[in-house]
Amino acid sequence: MYSLKLAKRMQDVKESPTLAITAKAKAMKANGWDVIDFGAGEPDFDTPDNIKEAAIKAIKAGFTKYTAVGGIDELKDAIIEKFKKDNNLAYTREEILVSCGGKQSFFNLSLAFFEKGDEVIIPAPYWVSYPVMVAIPGAKPVILPAREDNGFKITPDEFSDAITASTKAIVINSPSNPTGAAYTPEELKAIADIAVKKGVFIISDEIYEKLCYDNHPFVSIASFSEEIKKQTIVLNGVSKTYSMTGWRIGYAAGPKELIKAMTNIQSQSTSNPTSISQKAAAEAIKGPQDAVEKMVVEFDKRRKVIVSGLNTIKGVRCMLPPGSFYVFPNISKFLKKRFNGKAINTSGDLAEFLLEEAEVAVVPGEAFGGEGHLRLAYATSMENIKEGLKRIEEAVKKLE
């Protein structure tokens, strides 16, 4: 008798909540609903023209074949120069791997580096895919809550106390998805010192590096010393900075032995990233940065409007985040309330209520290990932000 039995690991692998919310919002729009989408972690700006032109040029030149698995030298060299100029970090081509987006970079790392018996510390709230990708090779995600009253950042003491004999690494995402939190250089240095002392590797996800506000200084944790650099894998990409989400280019920098292992994993999965996207990414990194600066200015305006607007809604509390394009308001006062006899027990219930009653798409905080909160991406127009805030305020007044 025919029977399909999935691998046990699939019990821990669910659809990405952020992508699920975005897909549902798009489906509702297609069916005539006037949905305002705060769910997508995707800039609403177009990819800059010089980057698109580089891709068109590559197509016309016939640059449409396989490339080296780990990326073309032109792009690797651009990444190396970027690290040198922006982060005071020196890498060689053998220490760089270009992948099909930042997500694949982390996945390659997990498969190449983690195994059963390893523990990986993940501060919460976290990006939804970190725990899942750590667990797939059999490692244990150790969730370390970051307090809201500390700006959703862990302290050095909290990090130190979470380390055990099985701890292999910690994930640091600064600026953060979903909270927009960002560590100061002094805070990062304290974490780096503990990591060196305890022999813990750092996975530094720096995808939102360029999206900092209020003169918040960005520093890569790998840059503090040669010792911490040897223990750090830096993850970055072009998706958020250059509004190139669909181009699917991310990259990793780290010890060459680990990068080689990650490249071997990639050679057995996707092979090389798209040739055309690599040419576009090289232009993005090497070319003019004016579009990035303009985008950051606009995001900053939206950040202030959405935080101010959320804080005027009775029952909502929201910090002004120093980075990324997300806010993570505390909505715990709405939990245990009801609408038309139906209980709002979780952030997921509230997100469902807002989508159905207000036609506003948000992501529940429980997906990020931050129950009692919602994540809103302000990567949408100012008009949408103002209208969305108005709808949310009107909707929550209906809760009893």
Stockholm file with secondary structure:
# STOCKHOLM 1.0

chainA/1-400         MYSLKLAKRMQDVKESPTLAITAKAKAMKANGWDVIDFGAGEPDFDTPDNIKEAAIKAIKAGFTKYTAVGGIDELKDAIIEKFKKDNNLAYTREEILVSCGGKQSFFNLSLAFFEKGDEVIIPAPYWVSYPVMVAIPGAKPVILPAREDNGFKITPDEFSDAITASTKAIVINSPSNPTGAAYTPEELKAIADIAVKKGVFIISDEIYEKLCYDNHPFVSIASFSEEIKKQTIVLNGVSKTYSMTGWRIGYAAGPKELIKAMTNIQSQSTSNPTSISQKAAAEAIKGPQDAVEKMVVEFDKRRKVIVSGLNTIKGVRCMLPPGSFYVFPNISKFLKKRFNGKAINTSGDLAEFLLEEAEVAVVPGEAFGGEGHLRLAYATSMENIKEGLKRIEEAVKKLE
#=GR chainA/1-400 SS CCCCCCCGGGGGCCCCHHHHHHHHHHHHHHTTCCCEECCCCSCSSCCCHHHHHHHHHHHHTTCCSCCCTTCCHHHHHHHHHHHHHHHCCCCCGGGEEEESSHHHHHHHHHHHHCCTTCEEEEEESCCTHHHHHHHTTTCEEEEEECCGGGTTCCCHHHHHHHCCTTEEEEEEESSCTTTCCCCCHHHHHHHHHHHHHHTCEEEEECTTTTCBCTTCCCCCGGGSCHHHHHTEEEEEESTTTTTCGGGCCEEEECCHHHHHHHHHHHHTTTCSCCHHHHHHHHHHHHSCCHHHHHHHHHHHHHHHHHHHHHHTSTTCBCCCCSBTTEECCBCGGGTTEEETTEEECSHHHHHHHIIIIICEECEEGGGGTCTTBEEEECCSCHHHHHHHHHHHHHHHTTCC
#=GC SS_cons         CCCCCCCGGGGGCCCCHHHHHHHHHHHHHHTTCCCEECCCCSCSSCCCHHHHHHHHHHHHTTCCSCCCTTCCHHHHHHHHHHHHHHHCCCCCGGGEEEESSHHHHHHHHHHHHCCTTCEEEEEESCCTHHHHHHHTTTCEEEEEECCGGGTTCCCHHHHHHHCCTTEEEEEEESSCTTTCCCCCHHHHHHHHHHHHHHTCEEEEECTTTTCBCTTCCCCCGGGSCHHHHHTEEEEEESTTTTTCGGGCCEEEECCHHHHHHHHHHHHTTTCSCCHHHHHHHHHHHHSCCHHHHHHHHHHHHHHHHHHHHHHTSTTCBCCCCSBTTEECCBCGGGTTEEETTEEECSHHHHHHHIIIIICEECEEGGGGTCTTBEEEECCSCHHHHHHHHHHHHHHHTTCC
//
